[in-house]
Amino acid sequence: MGVVDELKNLNAILYALRQSFEKLDTKEMVKTLDRYEKVAAKFIEVLELNTAAIEANTAELKKTKR
């Protein structure tokens, strides 16, 4: 499993925790988890873009070597 998949799992866990905290009515915990969830989502987005760029660069390098 790659880094992006692991972060997606983490994000899902954070979402589930937030849902649990909502039921407990602990607003501060919910706010904190919302922030963590947003940061994790942005990090996933950046990692996906970087992964795509690396794959494109690798493919280009392979073409150049031929």
HUZI-V821060 format. One record per residue. PSI is psi as a letter, one per 40 degrees, with the letter a starting at -180 (999 if undefined). D_CENTER is the distance of its C-alpha to the mean C-alpha in Angstrom with 1 decimal. Layout:
psi=[PSI	PSI]
d_center=[D_CENTER	D_CENTER]
This chain:
psi=[h	i	d	d	d	d	d	d	d	d	d	d	d	d	d	d	d	d	d	d	d	d	d	e	f	g	d	d	d	d	d	d	d	d	d	d	d	d	d	d	d	d	d	d	d	d	d	d	d	d	d	d	d	d	d	d	d	d	d	d	d	d	d	d	d	999]
d_center=[13.4	11.2	8.6	6.0	7.7	7.8	4.3	4.8	8.1	7.4	6.2	9.3	11.4	10.9	12.0	14.8	15.9	16.1	18.3	20.4	20.9	22.0	24.6	25.8	26.0	24.6	23.5	22.4	20.0	18.6	18.2	16.5	13.9	13.5	12.8	10.3	8.5	8.8	7.9	4.5	4.3	6.3	5.0	2.9	6.3	8.2	7.6	8.6	11.4	12.5	12.6	14.7	16.8	17.5	18.5	20.7	22.3	22.9	24.6	26.6	27.8	28.9	30.9	32.5	33.6	35.5]
